[in-house]
Amino acid sequence: MISPVPARFEAHPAMNLPPETVMPDARAGDQAPALLPRALAALEAHRGRIADRNVLGLVDFSVPSKLPRLHIVDIAAGRVLSSHLVAHGKGSDPENSGFAERFSNRMGSEASSNGSYMLGDTYTGRHGRSRRLIGLDSDNDQAEPRGIVVHAAAYVCPDFAAQYGRIGRSQGCFAVPPAEITTVLDLLGPGRLLFAAR
C-alpha cells in the first residue's frame, strides 16, 4: 500500500497552477511539490532498498532550470525542508533552453535520467564534496557506471539564472549551487531516496 500524502500537505489552491509557479514555502510547509505522490509511490516500491525513509529528495524536471526544482521533504513532519536549483544534463537540453526535454540512461549521452536513486557514500572529487547515486530503475540503472552523482557547480547559482534565464548544464549529474552543497548532502544522506521525473 502506498503511504498517504502527509496531512500538512493538504490540497492548496496554488496546486492547480502550472508546476513552475508552485514553489513550496519551507517555512509554512503547506504546499506539496507536484511530484510528491509519485515520489512516495517510488519510496514504497523500493522499500526493500531504501533504509532511511524519513526524508527524501525529489527533482521536478518539468520545471525550468532557472527555478528551484530540487525539494527535500521531511515525510515524518510533512514539510519541505529546503528547495534548490539543480542542473540537468547537456544531452537532455541540446538547445540550452533551460528545459529538460530528453532523457537517457546510455553511457556518453550526457543526459539526465528519470527514476529512483538511492543515495550512496560521500567522496571528495574534482567538484569537491559529492555523493554517489545508485539507480534503482531500468531508466537509470547505469547511474553508477556513468558516474552520475550529486555535486556542486559554479554554473548553478541564482545570479547565473537571473542573467541568462537558465542555469548551466551538467553531464547528467545533479549539480547544485556551491553555497548549498553542504545542506543538500547533509539532508540527503546515505540510504535515502532521490526521485527525479518530468
LINVENSUL-V357728 format. One record per residue. N is the residue number from 1. RES is the residue in one small letter. PHI is phi in whole degrees, 0 to 359 (NA if undefined). OMEGA is omega in whole degrees, -180 to 180 (NA if undefined). Layout:
n;res;phi;omega
N;RES;PHI;OMEGA
N;RES;PHI;OMEGA
This chain:
n;res;phi;omega
1;m;NA;-179
2;i;281;179
3;s;296;179
4;p;290;173
5;v;294;-179
6;p;306;-175
7;a;303;-178
8;r;288;176
9;f;257;179
10;e;297;-179
11;a;306;-179
12;h;232;-179
13;p;308;-178
14;a;292;-179
15;m;295;179
16;n;274;179
17;l;282;176
18;p;304;-175
19;p;307;-176
20;e;291;178
21;t;260;-178
22;v;260;180
23;m;256;-178
24;p;297;177
25;d;263;-175
26;a;297;180
27;r;285;-178
28;a;276;179
29;g;65;-173
30;d;252;178
31;q;237;180
32;a;280;171
33;p;302;-175
34;a;303;-177
35;l;275;-174
36;l;303;179
37;p;301;179
38;r;291;178
39;a;294;178
40;l;294;177
41;a;295;177
42;a;295;178
43;l;300;179
44;e;291;-178
45;a;298;-177
46;h;251;-176
47;r;301;179
48;g;287;-179
49;r;256;-175
50;i;270;-175
51;a;283;-177
52;d;250;-173
53;r;255;-177
54;n;279;-177
55;v;229;175
56;l;223;174
57;g;249;174
58;l;221;-180
59;v;240;-179
60;d;262;-178
61;f;285;173
62;s;280;-179
63;v;272;179
64;p;297;-174
65;s;293;180
66;k;287;-179
67;l;248;175
68;p;300;-179
69;r;221;168
70;l;258;-179
71;h;243;178
72;i;254;-170
73;v;246;172
74;d;272;-176
75;i;294;-177
76;a;297;-179
77;a;275;180
78;g;69;179
79;r;212;175
80;v;276;-180
81;l;282;179
82;s;196;178
83;s;228;-171
84;h;217;166
85;l;294;175
86;v;209;-177
87;a;277;167
88;h;248;-175
89;g;283;178
90;k;302;-179
91;g;292;177
92;s;274;-175
93;d;215;-174
94;p;297;178
95;e;273;-180
96;n;58;-177
97;s;274;-175
98;g;96;179
99;f;242;175
100;a;280;-176
101;e;250;-175
102;r;235;-179
103;f;225;-178
104;s;210;177
105;n;251;-174
106;r;278;173
107;m;299;178
108;g;84;-178
109;s;285;-175
110;e;54;-180
111;a;254;171
112;s;283;176
113;s;239;173
114;n;281;172
115;g;125;-178
116;s;262;177
117;y;237;169
118;m;261;179
119;l;286;-178
120;g;257;-175
121;d;280;177
122;t;267;176
123;y;215;176
124;t;248;-178
125;g;233;-176
126;r;292;176
127;h;258;-178
128;g;83;-178
129;r;295;-175
130;s;219;178
131;r;230;179
132;r;288;179
133;l;234;176
134;i;246;179
135;g;286;-176
136;l;254;-177
137;d;240;179
138;s;295;179
139;d;281;-176
140;n;217;-175
141;d;288;175
142;q;260;-177
143;a;303;-179
144;e;294;178
145;p;299;179
146;r;283;-179
147;g;75;179
148;i;280;-174
149;v;219;169
150;v;260;180
151;h;213;177
152;a;267;176
153;a;209;-179
154;a;296;-179
155;y;281;176
156;v;250;180
157;c;201;-179
158;p;302;-180
159;d;297;178
160;f;298;-180
161;a;297;-180
162;a;294;-178
163;q;285;-172
164;y;250;-178
165;g;74;-180
166;r;192;171
167;i;253;178
168;g;287;-178
169;r;249;178
170;s;261;174
171;q;260;-179
172;g;115;-180
173;c;281;175
174;f;268;-178
175;a;270;-178
176;v;236;179
177;p;299;179
178;p;305;-179
179;a;291;-176
180;e;246;-175
181;i;297;-180
182;t;297;178
183;t;299;-178
184;v;298;-177
185;l;291;179
186;d;290;180
187;l;284;179
188;l;261;-177
189;g;280;-180
190;p;304;177
191;g;86;178
192;r;264;-177
193;l;261;167
194;l;241;-179
195;f;246;-180
196;a;234;179
197;a;196;175
198;r;251;NA
